[in-house]
Amino acid sequence: MPFALPPAGERRERLGGVLSVIYVIFTEGSTATSGDRLLRTDVAYEAIRLARTLAALQPDEPEVHGLLALCELTAARFPARTGPDGSPILLADQDRRRWDFSAIRRGLDALARASTRGLGPYGLQAAIAAAHASAPTVEATDWDRIVVLYEALDRIAPSPVVELNRAVAVAMASGPAQALAIVDALIASNRLPGSHLVPTVRGELLARLGRRSEARAELELAARLCANQRERSVLLRKAAALSGPSD
């Protein structure tokens, strides 16, 4: 069979699959699912190269620019996400002066192009990343806006990961008790079995509520389920910090 571009009428049908592949490549680069590195920047930057190429080929497709914006804005935080030894640095502890502001500008430009006809799933995720990128601190972040964006994302592209991320944003905007109810409902529906993400978030929320022994158990469970050694070390460190007088 000849190697050639599909006819114009077929490209739109195939575009979603292409975007999904690039997104999966980027997410593996931005947080490796396993191994002893948190970031695989070579993989992430290859995904960005592909997204830029696709944006040049399909300049009138908003979601192409949405995905490019999401990748650029997320990658902008790479320089501050790990220490010299590769250990993870959490968002609240990152030196935001180390963020790549050129990448942020490129991401915001791509987001503006994605917004011309309303935001799709990638565009909404990029808008969430933009809210983080424009905030001087975690506390100054517009968490109410992020909650609204996650609610919009959940309407057009519902998934348990979106719901879990919404719970994190709700915790920052309205407090951990309301967010815990969202996480517990997610557990009851058994929509993310075997994932370390659910006990990670639940452990953080319980810790904020002062339920230390429960929080420690959740974080230890999350560490057992996590295949990335760097993430696991952070979870174990948090669990150890909760040792002591129980609630």
Contacts in CASP RR format, 6 or more apart in sequence:
PFRMAT RR
TARGET T0000
AUTHOR 0000-0000-0000
METHOD contacts of the structure
MODEL  1
MPFALPPAGERRERLGGVLSVIYVIFTEGSTATSGDRLLRTDVAYEAIRL
ARTLAALQPDEPEVHGLLALCELTAARFPARTGPDGSPILLADQDRRRWD
FSAIRRGLDALARASTRGLGPYGLQAAIAAAHASAPTVEATDWDRIVVLY
EALDRIAPSPVVELNRAVAVAMASGPAQALAIVDALIASNRLPGSHLVPT
VRGELLARLGRRSEARAELELAARLCANQRERSVLLRKAAALSGPSD
5 11 0 8 1.000
6 14 0 8 1.000
11 58 0 8 1.000
15 58 0 8 1.000
15 61 0 8 1.000
15 63 0 8 1.000
15 64 0 8 1.000
16 63 0 8 1.000
18 54 0 8 1.000
19 54 0 8 1.000
19 63 0 8 1.000
19 64 0 8 1.000
19 67 0 8 1.000
19 122 0 8 1.000
22 47 0 8 1.000
22 50 0 8 1.000
22 51 0 8 1.000
22 54 0 8 1.000
22 67 0 8 1.000
22 71 0 8 1.000
23 47 0 8 1.000
23 67 0 8 1.000
23 70 0 8 1.000
23 122 0 8 1.000
25 43 0 8 1.000
25 44 0 8 1.000
25 46 0 8 1.000
25 47 0 8 1.000
25 50 0 8 1.000
26 43 0 8 1.000
26 44 0 8 1.000
26 47 0 8 1.000
26 48 0 8 1.000
26 51 0 8 1.000
26 70 0 8 1.000
26 71 0 8 1.000
26 74 0 8 1.000
28 40 0 8 1.000
28 43 0 8 1.000
28 44 0 8 1.000
29 39 0 8 1.000
29 40 0 8 1.000
29 41 0 8 1.000
29 43 0 8 1.000
29 44 0 8 1.000
29 47 0 8 1.000
30 39 0 8 1.000
30 44 0 8 1.000
30 74 0 8 1.000
30 75 0 8 1.000
30 78 0 8 1.000
31 38 0 8 1.000
31 39 0 8 1.000
31 228 0 8 1.000
31 231 0 8 1.000
32 38 0 8 1.000
32 39 0 8 1.000
32 40 0 8 1.000
32 228 0 8 1.000
33 227 0 8 1.000
33 228 0 8 1.000
34 227 0 8 1.000
34 228 0 8 1.000
35 227 0 8 1.000
35 228 0 8 1.000
35 229 0 8 1.000
35 230 0 8 1.000
36 229 0 8 1.000
36 230 0 8 1.000
37 86 0 8 1.000
37 230 0 8 1.000
38 81 0 8 1.000
38 82 0 8 1.000
38 86 0 8 1.000
38 88 0 8 1.000
38 228 0 8 1.000
38 230 0 8 1.000
38 231 0 8 1.000
39 78 0 8 1.000
39 81 0 8 1.000
39 82 0 8 1.000
41 78 0 8 1.000
44 71 0 8 1.000
44 75 0 8 1.000
44 78 0 8 1.000
45 75 0 8 1.000
47 71 0 8 1.000
48 68 0 8 1.000
48 71 0 8 1.000
48 72 0 8 1.000
48 75 0 8 1.000
51 64 0 8 1.000
51 67 0 8 1.000
51 68 0 8 1.000
51 71 0 8 1.000
52 68 0 8 1.000
54 64 0 8 1.000
54 67 0 8 1.000
54 68 0 8 1.000
55 64 0 8 1.000
55 65 0 8 1.000
55 68 0 8 1.000
55 110 0 8 1.000
58 64 0 8 1.000
62 113 0 8 1.000
62 114 0 8 1.000
62 115 0 8 1.000
62 116 0 8 1.000
62 117 0 8 1.000
62 118 0 8 1.000
62 119 0 8 1.000
62 120 0 8 1.000
62 123 0 8 1.000
63 114 0 8 1.000
63 120 0 8 1.000
63 121 0 8 1.000
63 122 0 8 1.000
63 123 0 8 1.000
64 114 0 8 1.000
65 110 0 8 1.000
65 111 0 8 1.000
65 113 0 8 1.000
65 114 0 8 1.000
65 123 0 8 1.000
66 110 0 8 1.000
66 111 0 8 1.000
66 113 0 8 1.000
66 114 0 8 1.000
66 119 0 8 1.000
66 120 0 8 1.000
66 122 0 8 1.000
66 123 0 8 1.000
66 126 0 8 1.000
67 122 0 8 1.000
67 123 0 8 1.000
67 126 0 8 1.000
68 107 0 8 1.000
68 110 0 8 1.000
69 107 0 8 1.000
69 108 0 8 1.000
69 109 0 8 1.000
69 110 0 8 1.000
69 111 0 8 1.000
69 114 0 8 1.000
69 122 0 8 1.000
69 123 0 8 1.000
69 126 0 8 1.000
69 129 0 8 1.000
69 130 0 8 1.000
70 122 0 8 1.000
70 123 0 8 1.000
70 125 0 8 1.000
70 126 0 8 1.000
70 129 0 8 1.000
72 103 0 8 1.000
72 104 0 8 1.000
72 106 0 8 1.000
72 107 0 8 1.000
72 110 0 8 1.000
73 103 0 8 1.000
73 104 0 8 1.000
73 107 0 8 1.000
73 108 0 8 1.000
73 111 0 8 1.000
73 126 0 8 1.000
73 129 0 8 1.000
73 130 0 8 1.000
73 132 0 8 1.000
73 133 0 8 1.000
74 129 0 8 1.000
75 100 0 8 1.000
75 103 0 8 1.000
76 99 0 8 1.000
76 100 0 8 1.000
76 101 0 8 1.000
76 103 0 8 1.000
76 104 0 8 1.000
76 107 0 8 1.000
76 133 0 8 1.000
77 91 0 8 1.000
77 94 0 8 1.000
77 99 0 8 1.000
77 100 0 8 1.000
77 132 0 8 1.000
77 133 0 8 1.000
78 100 0 8 1.000
79 98 0 8 1.000
79 99 0 8 1.000
79 100 0 8 1.000
80 89 0 8 1.000
80 94 0 8 1.000
80 95 0 8 1.000
80 96 0 8 1.000
80 98 0 8 1.000
80 99 0 8 1.000
81 88 0 8 1.000
81 89 0 8 1.000
81 94 0 8 1.000
82 88 0 8 1.000
82 89 0 8 1.000
82 230 0 8 1.000
83 89 0 8 1.000
86 230 0 8 1.000
87 230 0 8 1.000
87 233 0 8 1.000
87 234 0 8 1.000
88 230 0 8 1.000
88 231 0 8 1.000
88 233 0 8 1.000
88 234 0 8 1.000
90 234 0 8 1.000
91 132 0 8 1.000
91 138 0 8 1.000
92 138 0 8 1.000
96 136 0 8 1.000
96 137 0 8 1.000
99 133 0 8 1.000
104 133 0 8 1.000
107 126 0 8 1.000
107 130 0 8 1.000
108 130 0 8 1.000
108 133 0 8 1.000
110 126 0 8 1.000
111 123 0 8 1.000
111 126 0 8 1.000
111 127 0 8 1.000
111 130 0 8 1.000
114 120 0 8 1.000
114 122 0 8 1.000
114 123 0 8 1.000
114 126 0 8 1.000
115 123 0 8 1.000
119 126 0 8 1.000
119 127 0 8 1.000
119 152 0 8 1.000
120 156 0 8 1.000
120 157 0 8 1.000
121 153 0 8 1.000
121 156 0 8 1.000
121 157 0 8 1.000
124 149 0 8 1.000
124 152 0 8 1.000
124 153 0 8 1.000
124 156 0 8 1.000
124 157 0 8 1.000
125 153 0 8 1.000
127 149 0 8 1.000
128 146 0 8 1.000
128 149 0 8 1.000
128 150 0 8 1.000
128 153 0 8 1.000
131 141 0 8 1.000
131 142 0 8 1.000
131 145 0 8 1.000
131 146 0 8 1.000
131 149 0 8 1.000
132 141 0 8 1.000
132 146 0 8 1.000
135 141 0 8 1.000
135 142 0 8 1.000
138 172 0 8 1.000
141 172 0 8 1.000
143 169 0 8 1.000
143 172 0 8 1.000
143 173 0 8 1.000
144 173 0 8 1.000
146 169 0 8 1.000
146 172 0 8 1.000
146 173 0 8 1.000
147 166 0 8 1.000
147 169 0 8 1.000
147 170 0 8 1.000
147 173 0 8 1.000
147 174 0 8 1.000
150 162 0 8 1.000
150 165 0 8 1.000
150 166 0 8 1.000
150 169 0 8 1.000
151 166 0 8 1.000
153 162 0 8 1.000
154 162 0 8 1.000
154 163 0 8 1.000
154 166 0 8 1.000
160 186 0 8 1.000
160 189 0 8 1.000
160 191 0 8 1.000
160 192 0 8 1.000
161 192 0 8 1.000
161 197 0 8 1.000
163 182 0 8 1.000
163 186 0 8 1.000
163 191 0 8 1.000
164 183 0 8 1.000
164 186 0 8 1.000
164 192 0 8 1.000
164 197 0 8 1.000
164 198 0 8 1.000
164 201 0 8 1.000
166 182 0 8 1.000
167 179 0 8 1.000
167 180 0 8 1.000
167 182 0 8 1.000
167 183 0 8 1.000
167 186 0 8 1.000
167 201 0 8 1.000
167 205 0 8 1.000
168 179 0 8 1.000
168 201 0 8 1.000
170 178 0 8 1.000
170 179 0 8 1.000
170 182 0 8 1.000
171 178 0 8 1.000
171 179 0 8 1.000
171 180 0 8 1.000
171 204 0 8 1.000
171 205 0 8 1.000
171 208 0 8 1.000
175 208 0 8 1.000
176 205 0 8 1.000
176 206 0 8 1.000
176 208 0 8 1.000
176 209 0 8 1.000
177 209 0 8 1.000
179 201 0 8 1.000
179 205 0 8 1.000
180 202 0 8 1.000
180 205 0 8 1.000
180 206 0 8 1.000
180 209 0 8 1.000
183 198 0 8 1.000
183 201 0 8 1.000
183 202 0 8 1.000
183 205 0 8 1.000
184 202 0 8 1.000
186 192 0 8 1.000
186 198 0 8 1.000
187 198 0 8 1.000
187 202 0 8 1.000
192 198 0 8 1.000
194 225 0 8 1.000
195 225 0 8 1.000
196 221 0 8 1.000
196 222 0 8 1.000
196 223 0 8 1.000
196 224 0 8 1.000
196 225 0 8 1.000
196 226 0 8 1.000
196 231 0 8 1.000
196 235 0 8 1.000
197 222 0 8 1.000
198 222 0 8 1.000
199 218 0 8 1.000
199 219 0 8 1.000
199 221 0 8 1.000
199 222 0 8 1.000
199 225 0 8 1.000
200 218 0 8 1.000
200 219 0 8 1.000
200 222 0 8 1.000
200 226 0 8 1.000
200 235 0 8 1.000
202 218 0 8 1.000
203 214 0 8 1.000
203 215 0 8 1.000
203 218 0 8 1.000
203 219 0 8 1.000
203 222 0 8 1.000
204 215 0 8 1.000
204 219 0 8 1.000
204 238 0 8 1.000
205 215 0 8 1.000
206 212 0 8 1.000
206 214 0 8 1.000
206 215 0 8 1.000
206 218 0 8 1.000
207 215 0 8 1.000
207 219 0 8 1.000
207 238 0 8 1.000
207 242 0 8 1.000
210 247 0 8 1.000
211 247 0 8 1.000
212 242 0 8 1.000
212 244 0 8 1.000
212 245 0 8 1.000
212 246 0 8 1.000
212 247 0 8 1.000
213 242 0 8 1.000
213 246 0 8 1.000
213 247 0 8 1.000
214 247 0 8 1.000
215 242 0 8 1.000
216 239 0 8 1.000
216 242 0 8 1.000
216 243 0 8 1.000
219 235 0 8 1.000
219 236 0 8 1.000
219 238 0 8 1.000
219 239 0 8 1.000
219 242 0 8 1.000
220 235 0 8 1.000
220 236 0 8 1.000
220 239 0 8 1.000
222 235 0 8 1.000
223 232 0 8 1.000
223 235 0 8 1.000
223 236 0 8 1.000
223 239 0 8 1.000
226 232 0 8 1.000
226 235 0 8 1.000
END
